[in-house]
């Protein structure tokens, strides 16, 4: 049982005994005592004054005395600072808590039961006209980490991906390949398929802009007029109409080029260490969505404008009306998302559907929820949009069509090479074989990338700085990884000296504040994992592990471990070190980060 629960129970009993009032433990607010004050937990007594009918200091004093007199095996001391009661916990409790953690290899994680609530998490959602880039990296890492955090809380999770494999953007790449590709393939060019197709997306934009400029200069047209007279854009739209009509040659080209891209995506996902349980394709789901829109039109739920386009009327829901089918009958993103949602809830008994999508789509998901509700789907109002901020580089935003993005593949390769170079310069890889050097560099490089992105509150925009992320000091993945390796080195030396780690701890030893503080931090892991899931905020995991690592490094520098002469204290500190490493490893696993045993 968590020490907070024990304390809450004792405080509930104290209030009953002192003031004759029955209250629920949820009404007891406990905080970690600030470092400037003596104590481990602080009770905020202001909410209890209506029960005690006394001032804050007197109420705190009475509760403190009752706890110390009646729960001396738990509470050994207290002090009162205005309306705050600072409580000091018995050394034996901290030893027992460490023993409990040591006896539970999966401490902090809840086993997943067969009947647990089912969460579906959508992430990645790439377009097949370009490779995955840095923006996708944040999306993918957030989705994967959120899925792992939910599973750690005992939820069943289906990780899903919707591949945007149709639409005008796809036709732009196809058209450019037809015009200027000269039959190029991934094999003939030596390029990954997604990179090859991305090149043609950029090429289309370059030719389109040149055409626009020519039309504006030669005919004096506005930008909008030039777009309407663009031959390239007209050809792309014609290709989309052919595709939706099932034109054989168009569909065959689409299948071939998409196949190249899928193979490229799979290689990137594998390198990143992420996967999916179910993949949906917009080329399938838009049909289901179109059927639902037409059903809504037949039932009078939607309306058709004079130009033939179909719309949802949302004025009574305080939103602008939403286009669902264009005048030429082609679908929009909303159409696809309607179909995808229906197919998913048909396929799985989903309790909660979570969309990991950037905050520029906040309005889109608000509208999607309302449109699904209009269509009569019970799940419409229960959709969760995991909205996150944009990620930029120090030199600014990226644009796929202009070719200014940072490809995920290039970024990961750069991170590994930087990790290898930095580790060698710092002497971290001395005595390590060339093969192990590369493996550790990959672990550190990927860890630096993942941690730097995931440690930031998802709601915030962020700037990714590769150089800062690879630093072996400060709030970085390599700093955490290096601390784990340091602990493993200590444990190896203990084993070499014939010291047994993990035996039953002696409850009679005296532990110092730094040891108690570290145990207290270990006990908080369970709460942090629960909070990260409840708030859909995986950054709480990173912040916790970083604080834990800082706390351990202070413990390491202030106290002897292997040189400690008292064998019982040595055993305690080794067990404390072992479990700190396990919690670090478990926390980083939720980020998809491996931690090395040697470094």
N, C-alpha and C positions, 0 to 999 in steps of 0.2 A: 504493500500500500504506500502511496506517496505521502511524504511527511506533511505536505499541506493539508491532506485529508485528515490525518491524525490530529493536527493542530486545530483544524476547523471543528472537529468533533469535540475536542477538549474545551474550546471556547464556547460552543453551544451549551455544553454542560455547565460551564462557569456562569453563563448568563442565566440559566435556569435556576442555579443554586443561589446566585447573588440577588437576582431581581424577580424571580418567579415567572419569567417569560419564556415561552417556547418559540424558538425561531429556527428557520431552515439554514443549513450550512452555506447555502448559496448567498445568504445575506452577509456572510463574513468575508471581508475584503482583506486579503493578505498580500503583501508585497515583499520583494526581496529587500532587506535592509541596505540602505546606501552605505558605500564603503567608508564614509566619514564617521559613521556611528557604530557602536558596539551592538552586535546581534546578528541573527541570521534572517529572521522574518519580522515584518512590521505589520501590526494590526492597526488599521485606521478606525478609530473609535467614534468619530463624529456621527456616523449613521446610527450608533447605539444610544445616543444621549436621550432620545425620546423614551427609551426603555428604562435607562438607569435613573433618569431625572436628576442627574448630577453633571458637574462640569467635566470637560474632556480629561483634565489631568487626574481628577479623582476617579473617574470611570476607568481610565487606563491603569491607575495604580491598583484598584481593587481587582480587576481582572488579572493583572500580572501576579499579584500575591496569591490569588486562588490557583492559578496555573502552577506556580512554583511550589505551593504547598501540597497540591493534590495530584500533580503530574510530574513529580521530581525525576522520574525515570526518563522524561522527555524534555521538560523545561528546567534548565539549571539556573537561569538568571534572567533578569529583565531590566529595562530602564524606560523611563517615560520622558518624551520630548513633546510638550504641549498635548495635542490630541493623538499622538502616535505612541503605540506600545511596541518597543523593540524587544524581541524575544530571542534568547540564546538557547540553542538546542544542545542536549547532552551528547558527549563524545560517543557514548555507546550507540546512540541512534545513528550517527553518521557511519560508524563501523558496521552496524546492522544493514544500513542502506547500501553500502558498498558490497556487502556480502550478498544481498538480494540481487543487485545488478550482476554480480559475478556468477551467480547461480542461474541467471536467465540469459542465455546466449542471444536471444532476439529482443532484449529489453528495449522498450520504446515502440516496438512494432506490434500490431494486432493481427493475428492469423485471419485469413480470408475464409469466411464460412460460405457454404454452397448457396445459402439463402440470403446472403448479404445484399444490400442495395447495389444496383448496377448503374455505374456511371460510364457514359460514353464520352470520350474526349477527342475532339477533332483538332488536328494541328497539321502543319506544313502547307497543305492546300496550294500546291504549285501550279503554275501555268506551263503547258508543254511547248512554249515558244522561247524558253530561256532557261539557263541553269539556275540552281539554287544560289542565293547570294546572302550577304550578311543579314539583311532583313529577315530572310527565311530562317537563318541560324537562330536568331532570338526566338522566333515563333516556335521552331522545332524543339529547342532546348526547354522552353517554358512548358510546352505541351507534354513532353516526355517526363519532365520533373514533376509536374502536377499529377500525372498518372501514377508515378511511383509513390508520391506522398499519399494519394488516395488509397493505394493498395496497402501502404504501411499503416493506414487507419482501418484496415479490415474491409475495405470496399472492393467489390468486383469491378473491374475496369476493362472496357473495350477501347483500345487505341485505334482511332480511325483517321483516314485521310481522304479528302475529296480532291481528285485531280481535275483541274480545269483544262480539259483536252479539246474544247471546241470554242468557237466564237471568232470574232473578227481578228483578234490578236494572233490566233493560231493561223488564220488564213494569210495574214501578212507574211509570216515566216515561210509558209508553203509557196506563196506566190513569188517571193524573192528567190527561193531555191529553184523554182521552175525557170525564172528569167535569167538568173546569173550563177546558178550552182554548177552548171556543166557536169551534172551527174555525180557530184561529190558525195562521199559516204564517210562514216567514221573510220572505216578501214583504209580508204584511199587517202584520207587526210591525216590519219593518226590522232584524231581528236575524239574526246568523249562526245557521244551523241547529243547530249544536252548543250554542250558548248558549241558544237557545230550549228545546231538550229538557232541558238542565241545569236550567232554571228549574222544569220540571215534576217533576224528580226531587226537588228541594228542597221543592216544594209538597206532594208525596206525604208526605215525611217530617214536614212541619209538621202535616198533617191526621192522620197516623198517631199522632204524639205526643199530639195533642189527644184522639184517641180513646182512647189508652192511659190518659191521665190521668183521663178521664171514667170508664172502666171500673174503675180502681183506687179512685177516690173514691166512686163510686156503689155498687159491689158489693163493695168491700173486697178486691179481687183482688191477687195478687202480680204483679210485672212479667211473669213467665213465663206466668201464668194469663191475664193481660190480652192477651198476644200470641196465645195459643191461641184466644181468643175474638174477636180482631180481625176485623171484617168486611172492612176494607180489605186486610189481608194475605191473607185467604182469597180475595178477588177477584183479587189479583195472582197467587196460586198457581194459581187456576183458569185465568187467562189463559195462564200458562206451559204448563199441560197442553193447552190448546186449540192453542197454537202448535206444540207438539211433535206433536200429532195432525194438524196441517196444516189447521186450521180456516181457511176461505178469507178471511173478513173480518178475522180476527186477523192472518194472514200479510200481508194487503194493507196494513193499518195499519202493521205492523212494517217493511215495505219502504219505505213512504212516509217514515216518521219517520227510519229509518236513512239514507235518501237525503239528507235534510236535513243529518244529522250528517256524512256522508262529505264533502259539499261543504265544510262548515265545517272539517273536519280538513285537507283538501287545501290550503285557503287558509293555515292556520296553518303547515303543513309548508313551503309555498313561502316564506312570510315568514321562516321560520327557516333556510331554505337546506339542508333535508335531503330525502332521497328514499329510495325503496325499490325493489328489483328484483322483489320478489314479495310479494304480500299474501295471507294466508290468513284465512279467516273461521271463527269458532267454529261458526257455523251449519252449516258443511260438515264441519269436522274432528271435531265431537262424534259424528257418525254413524259415522265410521271408528273412533273410539275405542270407541263402544258395541259395534260389531261385534267388536272385539278382546277386549273384556271378556267378551262372551258366548262367544267362542271359548275363552277361558281358563276360563270356567265349565264348558263342555262337556268340556274336556280335564282337568278336575280341578285346575287351577292356582289357581282362586279358589273361594270357597264362598258359599252363600246362607244368610242368617239366616232365622229363622221369619217375620219381617215382610216377607220378599221382597227385602230389600236384598242387594246383592252386594259382597263384601269380598275384599281381598288379605290373606293370612296372612303376616305379616312378622316374627313372633316369633323365628324362627331367624336373622333378619338384624338382630336387636337393635333393632327398630323396632315401634311399635304397628301393629296391623292397620289397613288403610286402606279407607274406603268408596269404591266405584267406581260403583255405581248405587243411587239411593235406592229406598225401598220402593215408590214409585209409578212406578218405571221411569225417572225423569228422571236426567239426567247431572249430574256434578259437574265442577269444574275439572280434576281429575285425568283424567277420562274424555276431555275435550277434548285435554289435552296428550299423551295416549297417541296419539290419532288424528292430531294435528298432527305429532308426531315421525315416525310411520309414513309419512304423506303426503310429508313433506319428503325423507326418505331414499329414497322411491320416485321422487321428482321429480328429485333431484340426487345425484351421486356425492360426497357430503359426507365430508370427512376429519375435520373438527371442527365440532361444533354448539355455538354459544355463546348462552346465554340471558342477556340483560342485564335483570336483575330485582332489585329491592331485597332487602336482607338479611332482611326479615321472612318471605321465602319460602325461606330456606335449607333448612328441613325438607322443604318441598314437593318441591324438586328432588332431594333425597336419596332421597325415596320414589319419585319418578318414575323415577329411574335403576334402582332395585331392581325396580319393577313391570315396566318394559320388559325387564329381564334375565330375570325370571320368564317373560315371554311369549316368550322365545327370540330377542329382537332383539340382534344382535351389537353394535350401537351403544349399547346401554343404558348400559353402564359408562363410555362415553367422552364423555358429555355434560359440557359445561363451564357451570357457573353463575357468570357474572360478577356477583358479589354486591356491591352498593354500599349505602352508608349513606343515611339519610333526609336530606332538605333541609327546613329550617324557615325561617321568617321571624323577625326579632328578637322579635316578640310571641308566637311559639309555633307549634304544629302547626296544620295545616289539615284541615278535614273537608268533603268534597264534599256530603254529604247535608244539612249544616247551612248550606251556602252560604258558608263561611268560607275558601274556597280563593282563591288568586290566579290568575286565568285567564292562560294563556300569552299570549294576544293583548293583554290589558291590560298585562301586564308588559313585553312588547316595545315597545308604544307609549309607555309611561312611560319606558323606558330611552332611546328615541330622543329624546323631548322633553327629558329631563334632559341628555342629551349635547349637544343643540343649545344649551340655555340655558347650561350650564357652559362650553362652548367659546366662546360669545360673551363671557361674563363675563371669561374669561381672555385674550381677544383672539386666539384661535387661528384665527378665521375672517375676519380682516381682509382685505379685497380679494377675497373669494370671492363668487361670484354666489349668488343665492338658491337656484337649482336645485342648485348644487354644495354649498351649505350643508346642504341636506336630505340629499343623498347621503352626505356625510361624517358627518353626525349619525347616520344609520342605521348606517353602518359602525362608528362609535365606540360607539354604544349597544348594538348587537348584539355587538360585540367585547367590551365590558365585561361583559355578561351571560355570554357563553360562557366567557371566560377565567376569571372569578371562580369559576364552577362547576367547570370542568375542571382548574384548577390544584390542587384539593384531592385528596388521595389518595382514590380511589373507595371504599375500605373504610370511610372515616370519615364520621360524621354531620357535617353542616355547616349553618351559618346563612347565608342569603343576605342581604346588606345592600346594597340598591341604591345608596345614597349612597356607601358605601365603594368599590363596584365601579367607579364612574365617575371616581374620583380620577385626576388626571394625574401623580401622583407615587406611588411605591411599587409593589408587586407587583400591577399592574392591566393590563388590556388597553389602555386609552388611553395609559398610559406607554410600552408597547411600540410601539403604533401611532405615537405622536408621535416616537419615536426613529427609526423607519423613515422617516417623512416628513422628519426632519432630515437623514438621510443622502442621501435623494433630492434635497434642496435643494442639498447640497454637490456632488453629481454633476452636477446641472443647471448650476450655476455653472462647474464645470470644463469642461463641454462648451461653454458660452458663451464661455469664454476660449480655446477651441480646443485644449484638452488632451485627448489621446487616452487612454482608459482601457481597460486589458485587453491592452496589448502585453506581450511577453515581459519578465519581470522580470529585473533585473540582479542576479546572485548575489554580486556583489562589495561591495554596500552593507553598511554596519553598521546593524543594527536594534537598538532598545533593548528592555529587558525588557517594557515595556508592549505593544509590537508583537508580540513573541514570544508573550506570554501570550494575546493576542487570537487569533493564528493557532492556538495550541494549543486554544483553546476551539472554534474552527471545526472542527478535526479531530475533536472529540468528538461532533459531531452524528450521525455515522453510528452510533456505539456507542449513543447515547441512543435513537435510533429503534429499533434492534434490541432494546434492553433493554425499552423500552415495550411491544413486541409480546410478548416472551418472558414478561414478568411481568403482562401485561394491565393495565398501569398507565399510562394516558395522561397523568397528572399530571407524569410525568418530563419530558415535552416542554415543558410550561409552565414548570417550574422551570428547565430548561436555557435556554430562550429569555430568561427574565427575567435570569438570571445573565449571559448573553451581552450583553444590552442594558446592564446595569450596567457590564460590562467595557468596552464600546464608549464609553459616556459618559465614563468615566475617561480612556480613550485620547483622546477628542475634546477634553477640557478640558486635558490635559497637553501635547499635541503640536500643532504647526502642521500643517495639511493643505494648503490652497490657498496659504497664505503661506510654506510651506517653500521655501527658496531652492534647495536641491539637487533638481534635476529628477528624478533617479532615486529619491530618497527620496519625493518628492511622488507619483510614479507608483505606488510601492509602497503608500503610505498610501491612495491613491484606490482601488487594486485591493482593498486590505483592507476599505475602507469598502463598496465595491460588493458584495463577497461576504458581508459581515456582513448587509447588507440582504437579500440573496437567501436566506440561511439563516433570518433572521427571518421572511421571507415564507413560506418553505417550512414552517417549524415551525408558524406560525399557520394555514397551510392545513390542517394535520392536525387543528386544532381547528375548522375550518370558519369561520375568521376572515379577513376581508380586511384588508389594511393600505393606508392611503392614501399617495399620492405627495406630496400637499400637505395641509397642516393648519395 
